[in-house]
Structure formats: structure tokens, C-alpha cells
Amino acid sequence: MTMTDLRNARMSRAQFFRMMGGLAAAAAATTACSTRPQTTASTGDGQAVTELKFVGVADQKAPMDGLLTAYQQAQPSVRLTASYAPTDQVQTSLRTQLGAGNAPDLHVVYPGSGSAMSMSQIAEAGLLADLSAQAWAATIPTGFKPAFQLDGKTYMYSAGSSVIGAVYNKKVFEQAGVQEPPATWSEFLALCGKLKKAGVTPIALGAQTPWVTQLITYALVPSTVYAKDPTFDDKQLAGQASFAESGWRQAMEMYLELQKRGFFNDNPNGTTFEQQTSMVATGKAAMAIQVSAVLPDFRKAASAPDDLSMFPVPGADDAASVWIPAGVVVGLGVSAKSRNVEQAKAFVDFLGRQENINAWAKAIAAIPLTQDAGSTVDPAVQSFLPFTKDRAVPFMDQRWPNAEVQPVHFAVVQELLAGKATVDEALKKMDEAYRK
């Protein structure tokens, strides 16, 4: 793909804002595994059963559980088995299986182009089946098409969009005398100081789990970079901007400021996502900077799920300059080399029905891709909706041109937290990875 192709494939900020504004308005109005051929198994009436396998990540389990049951009741001639692996594992082992031709029939796919398992990277290698003929594919909002499509063809299904912000324990906030979420960075720092003084860890950080490392940066960069220059991605792609010479530096420094002030738990690099989740759910920590798609994990670990909610992380001292990250949620695709391609595509077509889009989005606190009267938005993310009209940007990696930057980002954040790298060194490595 040429640089011109890459540039054309990226959504414009104007398209993104128009699309997200529509979602917000609609929401307000409505309030490992190898593929297998057909087996000798049969249903009660002697009909042959097709066995399909799906490999996903943990935050896909909740919606898939219910939808799998519904599908198999409607299609008894299909037996679909699902398994789930950590994100870093699917980025390596599953991609290897795809290249070797022994991947599962259906598998997790990340939107855009910024990871080894992203839609563009896999589709360009000829490893994803074309889903363009399915009815739901025609309804993808224009601004989101680059997350789903390559060269005008749809290769990934996703139920909607999610946001990154602070998942917080409302009881812990109340006990510390915190009445309202902060609206500016100074207020956020003051809040963390108040929580620390009350004897609670302000922010749980599970940086041992690589993908968690990126989320604080992602929460801050919309305010430090895109609020000042909405065209940053286009300039970076054209070689006219860089991580090192942008608000990425400020975001990294703000990340480290939280650590220097003692607002994280001890040894973040030795703390997992699961431990981070437990700390907030049990009240040992007040909050965690996370993607809304994992909010169900936090609620499941809490004795009272309603104790947990979310708010946008304010990355600027001017409330009007606070922007947020909002991106297409992780989805799934069909292996082009599956021996049961048509049966696998039929399941994706089932997922694309509006009632199933609604069910998936509800299960992971996402904003549905398209809406009808049955669509809802989780109360925890309601506070993000005003930002989606014109102060939201896609998750950063969804617009990176290769799969090299994201793992480097993971690594340099861990190095920064460990005191083994400077911000200059971290950003230099990211710039080098971007140019590959």
C-alpha cells in the first residue's frame, strides 16, 4: 500500500466528528485451534453438523456467550465453540496460525491498522474473508469505514465504539469526600491527592499486562495533541509531525507526574490487569484508567456493580480543551482459509442484525454501531457523549500505519515507569517504529 493509499484510508477528523455526533444524538434520543471440515456428527434428525471455532479476547466473552446460545438454537446444524486468550497472546500466536493456514474459522480482529491482528494488516495479507455483501456492512458510518474496510471492502465486524476514561468506585469517592468528577487536569491532580490523603490508592495501574500500559497516554493525548491540532495524524503520516515534537511529550510527562506524586499502586510493572480490576472493585484503589469495554470485568469483581462508573480523564487545565479517545471496539472476522467460510460468514451476518448489535454493545458498555428504538447507552458512559460531538478522536493506534508502534509504546511505558528510560528516549523509539 502506498503512502497515498494509507492517507486516503484514514478517516478525516470532520468525518469522525459528524459520525460520533450522530451516535450521541441517537443515544440521547433512545436512552490454539485449527479449522475443521464438516464432521460426522449429526443432529437428532440426522442432519450433518458443521463445527466452527472462534478465538477471541476476554472482553468478547460476555456478549458472545449469549449470542452463541441464540445462534445455535436457531441453527442446530452448526456447533460453534469459543475460547478466549490474553490480548498479547492473540497478537502473536493467532497471527502465526493465520499465516500458517491453521487459524480458527472465526477470530478476533482489531480495527484499523495499528496492530499485528488489525483489520488492515490481516486483510492486506489475504487472510480475511470479504464481508461486504452482508446487509449490516452497508450501514457502517462513513467516519468508521477505515476501521472496517480496506480498498472499499469490509473485512471486520464490530458492534460499536468505546471510550477510554477513569473507571471509579463511587463509594470510595464518597468516603473521601469527593462530590463530583474533575473537569480539569489540576482538579484531577487535586482529587488524587485527596484520595491519597484518605489512605486509598488513587489509581490502580496493571502495567505488567502490556496493553494496559497505553491507556493513560491514550486518555491524555486527545487533549495534549488533537485539541491543538486535529490534523496531527495526517501531518505525521506525511512526515510533517512526530511523537517527539508534539503534545505526546506533555502526555508522557503527565503520566510520570502521576507516578512521582505517588498516585499509583506500588510496582505497577508487577501488577496485572486482573489485580488492577480487583483493587478498584474492592475499594483498595479509587479508580483505573481503562477502556469502557472492560467495565463489565470491574462490575463482575465488585460486590455491588452499581458502585462503579466512569468519567473522562481531563488532560488540560481548560475544561473546553479537554478531548477524549473514542474508537471502534475490537471485533471479529472470518479466516479466508477456513474450510467452512460460508457457515462462518453466516454467523457474522447473524451478529450484524440490529438486535444483536444492541446486545453486544450493551454487554460491553459500548455505543452501538447503528441504533434503533431498542438501542441503549450504559449510564456509566453517558458523561462522555457530549465530547463525542466534536471533541473525540479514534484510539491512537487505529491510525498508525504499521503494527510496530504499538508494542514499542507498551515497552517504553514500562521502561519509563521502571526509570530505565527518559521521555526523549521513549518518543525517539516510537518515532523510529512509526517510520518502519
C-alpha positions as CSV (number, residue, x, y, z in Angstrom):
1,M,0.0,0.0,0.0
2,T,1.4,3.4,-1.0
3,M,1.5,6.4,1.3
4,T,-1.3,7.9,-0.7
5,D,-3.4,4.8,-0.2
6,L,-2.7,5.0,3.6
7,R,-3.7,8.6,3.7
8,N,-6.9,8.0,1.8
9,A,-7.7,5.1,4.1
10,R,-7.7,7.2,7.2
11,M,-10.9,8.9,8.4
12,S,-10.8,12.7,8.5
13,R,-11.5,14.4,11.8
14,A,-14.5,16.1,10.3
15,Q,-16.0,12.7,9.3
16,F,-15.3,11.3,12.7
17,F,-16.9,14.2,14.5
18,R,-20.0,14.0,12.3
19,M,-20.4,10.3,12.8
20,M,-19.8,10.4,16.6
21,G,-22.2,13.4,16.9
22,G,-24.9,11.2,15.2
23,L,-24.2,8.4,17.7
24,A,-24.5,10.8,20.6
25,A,-27.8,12.2,19.4
26,A,-29.3,8.8,18.7
27,A,-28.2,7.6,22.1
28,A,-29.7,10.6,23.8
29,A,-32.9,10.1,22.0
30,T,-33.3,6.4,22.9
31,T,-31.5,6.5,26.2
32,A,-5.0,-22.8,19.9
33,C,-7.1,-24.0,17.2
34,S,-7.2,-25.3,13.6
35,T,-10.2,-25.1,11.4
36,R,-12.3,-28.3,10.9
37,P,-14.2,-29.6,7.9
38,Q,-17.7,-30.8,8.3
39,T,-17.8,-33.7,10.8
40,T,-19.7,-36.9,11.0
41,A,-21.7,-35.6,14.0
42,S,-25.4,-35.1,13.4
43,T,-28.5,-33.5,14.9
44,G,-31.4,-35.6,16.2
45,D,-32.9,-35.7,12.7
46,G,-29.7,-37.0,11.2
47,Q,-28.6,-33.6,9.7
48,A,-24.8,-33.2,9.5
49,V,-23.3,-30.7,11.9
50,T,-20.7,-28.1,10.9
51,E,-18.2,-27.4,13.7
52,L,-16.8,-23.9,13.8
53,K,-14.2,-22.4,16.2
54,F,-13.8,-18.9,17.4
55,V,-10.8,-17.5,19.3
56,G,-11.3,-14.1,20.9
57,V,-10.1,-11.9,23.8
58,A,-11.6,-11.7,27.3
59,D,-13.8,-8.7,26.8
60,Q,-15.6,-10.5,23.9
61,K,-16.8,-13.4,26.2
62,A,-19.8,-11.6,27.8
63,P,-21.5,-10.7,24.5
64,M,-20.5,-13.9,22.7
65,D,-21.9,-16.2,25.4
66,G,-25.5,-15.1,24.9
67,L,-25.3,-14.7,21.2
68,L,-23.7,-18.1,20.7
69,T,-26.6,-19.7,22.6
70,A,-29.2,-17.8,20.5
71,Y,-27.5,-18.7,17.2
72,Q,-27.1,-22.4,18.0
73,Q,-30.8,-22.6,18.9
74,A,-31.7,-21.0,15.6
75,Q,-29.1,-23.1,13.7
76,P,-28.8,-26.6,15.2
77,S,-26.7,-27.8,12.3
78,V,-23.8,-25.5,13.5
79,R,-21.8,-26.2,16.6
80,L,-19.6,-23.1,17.4
81,T,-17.0,-23.4,20.1
82,A,-15.4,-20.3,21.6
83,S,-12.2,-19.8,23.5
84,Y,-10.5,-16.7,24.8
85,A,-6.9,-15.7,25.2
86,P,-5.0,-12.7,26.5
87,T,-4.6,-9.8,24.1
88,D,-0.8,-10.1,23.8
89,Q,-1.1,-13.8,23.1
90,V,-3.6,-13.4,20.2
91,Q,-1.3,-10.7,18.7
92,T,1.4,-13.3,18.3
93,S,0.2,-16.9,18.3
94,L,-3.1,-16.3,16.4
95,R,-1.3,-14.2,13.8
96,T,1.2,-17.1,13.4
97,Q,-1.7,-19.5,12.9
98,L,-3.2,-17.3,10.3
99,G,0.0,-17.2,8.3
100,A,0.4,-21.0,8.6
101,G,-3.2,-21.6,7.4
102,N,-4.4,-23.3,10.5
103,A,-6.3,-20.5,12.2
104,P,-9.8,-20.8,13.7
105,D,-12.8,-20.2,11.4
106,L,-13.6,-17.0,13.3
107,H,-11.3,-14.9,15.3
108,V,-10.7,-11.6,17.0
109,V,-9.8,-8.7,14.7
110,Y,-8.7,-5.2,15.8
111,P,-9.9,-2.1,13.9
112,G,-7.7,0.0,11.7
113,S,-4.1,-0.8,11.0
114,G,-2.0,-0.4,14.2
115,S,-1.5,-3.9,15.5
116,A,-0.5,-7.3,14.2
117,M,-4.1,-8.5,14.4
118,S,-5.6,-5.3,12.9
119,M,-8.0,-5.4,10.0
120,S,-5.7,-3.8,7.5
121,Q,-2.7,-5.8,8.4
122,I,-4.5,-9.2,8.1
123,A,-6.7,-8.3,5.1
124,E,-3.8,-7.0,3.1
125,A,-2.1,-10.4,3.6
126,G,-5.2,-12.0,2.1
127,L,-6.1,-13.8,5.4
128,L,-9.6,-12.3,6.0
129,A,-12.8,-13.2,4.1
130,D,-14.8,-10.4,2.4
131,L,-17.9,-9.5,4.4
132,S,-19.0,-6.6,2.1
133,A,-22.2,-8.4,0.8
134,Q,-23.7,-8.6,4.3
135,A,-26.6,-6.1,5.0
136,W,-25.0,-4.6,8.1
137,A,-21.8,-3.7,6.2
138,A,-23.8,-1.1,4.2
139,T,-24.8,0.7,7.4
140,I,-21.2,1.4,8.7
141,P,-21.0,5.1,9.4
142,T,-18.7,6.9,6.9
143,G,-16.3,8.0,9.6
144,F,-15.8,4.5,10.8
145,K,-15.2,2.8,7.4
146,P,-11.4,2.9,7.7
147,A,-11.6,0.8,10.8
148,F,-13.7,-1.9,9.0
149,Q,-12.6,-1.6,5.4
150,L,-9.6,-2.0,3.1
151,D,-9.8,-0.8,-0.5
152,G,-13.6,-0.4,-0.2
153,K,-14.2,-4.0,1.1
154,T,-15.4,-4.8,4.6
155,Y,-13.3,-7.4,6.5
156,M,-14.3,-6.9,10.1
157,Y,-17.4,-6.9,12.2
158,S,-17.7,-4.7,15.3
159,A,-20.8,-3.8,17.4
160,G,-19.9,-0.2,18.1
161,S,-17.5,2.2,19.8
162,S,-16.0,2.5,23.2
163,V,-14.2,5.2,25.2
164,I,-11.2,5.4,27.5
165,G,-11.6,7.1,30.9
166,A,-11.5,6.6,34.6
167,V,-13.4,3.6,36.0
168,Y,-14.0,4.6,39.6
169,N,-15.5,3.3,42.8
170,K,-18.3,5.7,43.8
171,K,-18.3,4.6,47.4
172,V,-14.5,5.2,47.7
173,F,-15.0,8.7,46.3
174,E,-17.9,9.4,48.7
175,Q,-15.9,8.2,51.7
176,A,-13.0,10.5,50.7
177,G,-15.5,13.4,50.4
178,V,-15.3,13.7,46.6
179,Q,-18.6,15.0,45.3
180,E,-18.0,15.5,41.5
181,P,-15.6,14.1,39.0
182,P,-12.8,16.6,38.0
183,A,-13.2,18.8,34.9
184,T,-9.5,19.9,34.5
185,W,-6.1,18.3,35.0
186,S,-5.4,20.5,38.1
187,E,-8.7,19.2,39.6
188,F,-7.7,15.7,38.7
189,L,-4.4,16.0,40.5
190,A,-6.2,17.6,43.5
191,L,-8.6,14.7,43.5
192,C,-5.8,12.1,43.5
193,G,-4.1,14.0,46.4
194,K,-7.3,14.0,48.4
195,L,-7.8,10.2,47.8
196,K,-4.2,9.5,48.8
197,K,-4.6,11.6,52.0
198,A,-7.7,9.5,52.8
199,G,-5.5,6.4,52.7
200,V,-6.6,4.9,49.4
201,T,-4.5,4.3,46.3
202,P,-5.8,6.9,43.8
203,I,-5.1,5.0,40.6
204,A,-4.6,1.2,40.1
205,L,-2.2,0.5,37.3
206,G,-1.7,-3.0,36.0
207,A,1.2,-2.3,33.7
208,Q,2.5,-5.9,33.8
209,T,-0.3,-6.6,31.3
210,P,1.2,-4.9,28.2
211,W,-1.9,-3.4,26.7
212,V,-2.8,-1.7,29.9
213,T,0.3,0.5,29.6
214,Q,-1.1,2.5,26.7
215,L,-4.4,3.6,28.2
216,I,-3.2,6.6,30.3
217,T,-1.3,8.0,27.4
218,Y,-4.4,7.5,25.2
219,A,-6.6,9.3,27.7
220,L,-4.3,12.3,27.7
221,V,-3.2,12.7,24.1
222,P,-6.6,13.8,22.7
223,S,-6.2,16.9,24.9
224,T,-2.4,17.5,24.6
225,V,-2.2,16.8,20.8
226,Y,-5.5,16.8,18.9
227,A,-7.3,19.6,20.7
228,K,-4.4,21.8,19.5
229,D,-4.0,20.2,16.0
230,P,-6.9,17.9,14.8
231,T,-4.9,17.2,11.7
232,F,-1.9,15.7,13.6
233,D,-2.3,12.2,12.2
234,D,-2.3,13.4,8.6
235,K,0.8,15.5,9.2
236,Q,2.5,12.6,10.9
237,L,1.7,10.3,8.0
238,A,3.1,12.9,5.6
239,G,6.3,13.2,7.7
240,Q,5.5,16.7,8.9
241,A,5.0,15.8,12.6
242,S,6.4,13.4,15.1
243,F,5.8,12.0,18.6
244,A,8.9,13.8,19.9
245,E,7.9,17.2,18.6
246,S,4.3,17.2,19.7
247,G,1.9,17.0,22.7
248,W,2.9,13.4,23.1
249,R,5.8,14.7,25.2
250,Q,3.5,16.5,27.5
251,A,1.2,13.4,27.9
252,M,4.2,11.2,28.8
253,E,5.4,13.8,31.3
254,M,1.9,13.9,32.8
255,Y,1.9,10.1,33.1
256,L,5.1,10.3,35.0
257,E,3.9,13.1,37.2
258,L,1.1,10.8,38.5
259,Q,3.8,8.2,39.4
260,K,6.1,10.8,41.0
261,R,3.3,12.1,43.2
262,G,2.7,8.5,44.4
263,F,-0.8,8.2,42.9
264,F,-0.2,4.7,41.5
265,N,-0.1,1.4,43.4
266,D,3.3,0.0,44.3
267,N,5.1,-1.7,41.5
268,P,2.8,-1.1,38.6
269,N,5.1,-3.2,36.3
270,G,4.5,-6.1,38.6
271,T,0.7,-5.7,38.7
272,T,-1.7,-7.4,36.2
273,F,-4.9,-6.2,34.7
274,E,-6.8,-8.7,36.9
275,Q,-5.1,-7.3,40.0
276,Q,-5.9,-3.7,38.9
277,T,-9.5,-4.7,38.4
278,S,-9.8,-6.3,41.8
279,M,-8.2,-3.2,43.5
280,V,-10.9,-0.9,42.2
281,A,-13.8,-3.3,42.6
282,T,-12.9,-4.0,46.2
283,G,-12.2,-0.4,47.1
284,K,-8.4,-0.8,47.7
285,A,-8.0,1.7,44.9
286,A,-10.3,4.5,43.8
287,M,-10.0,4.2,40.1
288,A,-8.2,2.9,37.0
289,I,-7.8,4.4,33.6
290,Q,-9.4,1.9,31.3
291,V,-11.4,1.3,28.2
292,S,-15.2,1.1,28.7
293,A,-15.3,-2.4,27.0
294,V,-13.8,-3.9,30.2
295,L,-16.2,-2.2,32.6
296,P,-18.2,-5.5,32.9
297,D,-15.0,-7.1,34.3
298,F,-14.8,-4.5,37.0
299,R,-18.5,-4.9,37.8
300,K,-18.2,-8.6,37.9
301,A,-15.5,-8.3,40.5
302,A,-17.5,-5.9,42.7
303,S,-19.9,-6.8,45.4
304,A,-22.3,-4.1,44.1
305,P,-21.9,-3.5,40.3
306,D,-23.6,-0.1,40.6
307,D,-20.8,1.2,42.8
308,L,-18.7,1.5,39.6
309,S,-19.0,4.2,37.0
310,M,-16.7,6.2,34.6
311,F,-15.7,9.8,33.8
312,P,-13.5,11.4,31.1
313,V,-9.9,12.0,32.2
314,P,-9.3,15.7,31.8
315,G,-6.0,16.2,30.1
316,A,-6.0,20.0,30.0
317,D,-6.4,22.9,32.5
318,D,-9.0,24.5,30.4
319,A,-12.2,22.4,30.5
320,A,-13.1,23.5,27.0
321,S,-9.9,22.0,25.7
322,V,-10.5,18.5,27.1
323,W,-10.9,15.9,24.4
324,I,-11.4,12.2,24.7
325,P,-10.5,9.0,22.9
326,A,-13.4,7.0,21.3
327,G,-12.8,4.2,19.0
328,V,-14.3,1.2,17.3
329,V,-14.4,-1.8,19.7
330,V,-12.5,-4.9,19.0
331,G,-14.4,-7.1,16.5
332,L,-14.1,-10.4,14.7
333,G,-13.5,-11.7,11.2
334,V,-13.6,-14.9,9.2
335,S,-10.4,-16.7,8.2
336,A,-10.1,-16.7,4.4
337,K,-8.6,-20.2,4.6
338,S,-11.4,-21.7,6.7
339,R,-12.9,-24.8,5.2
340,N,-16.3,-23.6,6.4
341,V,-16.1,-20.0,5.2
342,E,-19.8,-19.7,4.3
343,Q,-21.0,-21.1,7.6
344,A,-18.7,-18.7,9.5
345,K,-19.9,-15.8,7.4
346,A,-23.4,-16.7,8.2
347,F,-22.7,-16.3,11.9
348,V,-21.2,-12.9,11.3
349,D,-24.3,-11.9,9.3
350,F,-26.4,-13.0,12.4
351,L,-24.3,-10.7,14.6
352,G,-25.0,-7.8,12.2
353,R,-28.7,-7.8,13.0
354,Q,-29.7,-4.7,14.9
355,E,-31.0,-6.6,17.9
356,N,-27.6,-8.4,18.2
357,I,-25.6,-5.2,17.7
358,N,-27.6,-3.8,20.6
359,A,-27.0,-6.9,22.7
360,W,-23.2,-6.9,22.1
361,A,-22.9,-3.2,22.7
362,K,-24.9,-3.4,25.9
363,A,-22.8,-6.2,27.3
364,I,-19.5,-4.2,27.0
365,A,-20.9,-0.7,27.7
366,A,-20.3,0.4,24.1
367,I,-22.2,2.9,21.9
368,P,-24.0,0.8,19.3
369,L,-22.7,1.0,15.7
370,T,-26.2,1.7,14.5
371,Q,-29.3,2.4,16.6
372,D,-33.0,1.8,16.7
373,A,-35.6,2.1,19.5
374,G,-34.0,-0.8,21.3
375,S,-30.5,0.7,21.5
376,T,-29.3,1.9,24.9
377,V,-26.1,3.5,26.2
378,D,-24.8,2.4,29.6
379,P,-25.2,5.1,32.2
380,A,-21.5,4.9,33.1
381,V,-20.6,6.4,29.7
382,Q,-23.3,9.0,29.4
383,S,-20.9,11.7,30.6
384,F,-18.7,11.0,27.5
385,L,-21.5,11.7,25.0
386,P,-21.2,15.5,24.9
387,F,-17.5,15.1,23.9
388,T,-18.3,12.8,21.0
389,K,-20.0,15.6,19.1
390,D,-16.7,17.4,18.3
391,R,-14.1,16.6,20.9
392,A,-13.3,13.0,20.3
393,V,-10.6,11.2,18.3
394,P,-10.1,7.5,17.4
395,F,-7.8,5.4,19.6
396,M,-4.3,6.4,18.5
397,D,-3.2,3.0,17.2
398,Q,-6.2,2.8,14.9
399,R,-4.5,5.4,12.6
400,W,-0.9,4.2,12.9
401,P,0.5,2.9,9.5
402,N,2.0,-0.3,10.8
403,A,2.0,-2.9,13.6
404,E,5.4,-1.8,15.0
405,V,4.4,1.3,17.0
406,Q,2.0,-0.3,19.5
407,P,4.4,-2.9,21.0
408,V,7.1,-0.2,21.2
409,H,4.7,2.0,23.1
410,F,3.9,-0.8,25.5
411,A,7.6,-1.3,26.1
412,V,8.7,2.3,26.5
413,V,5.9,3.0,29.1
414,Q,7.1,0.1,31.2
415,E,10.7,1.4,30.9
416,L,9.5,4.9,31.9
417,L,7.8,3.5,35.0
418,A,10.9,1.5,35.9
419,G,13.1,4.5,35.5
420,K,15.1,2.9,32.7
421,A,14.3,5.4,30.0
422,T,13.7,9.1,29.6
423,V,10.7,10.7,27.8
424,D,13.1,11.7,25.0
425,E,14.3,8.1,24.6
426,A,10.8,6.7,24.6
427,L,9.5,9.1,22.0
428,K,12.5,8.5,19.8
429,K,11.9,4.8,19.8
430,M,8.2,5.4,18.9
431,D,9.2,7.7,16.0
432,E,11.6,5.1,14.7
433,A,8.9,2.4,14.8
434,Y,6.4,4.7,13.1
435,R,8.7,5.2,10.2
436,K,9.3,1.5,9.5
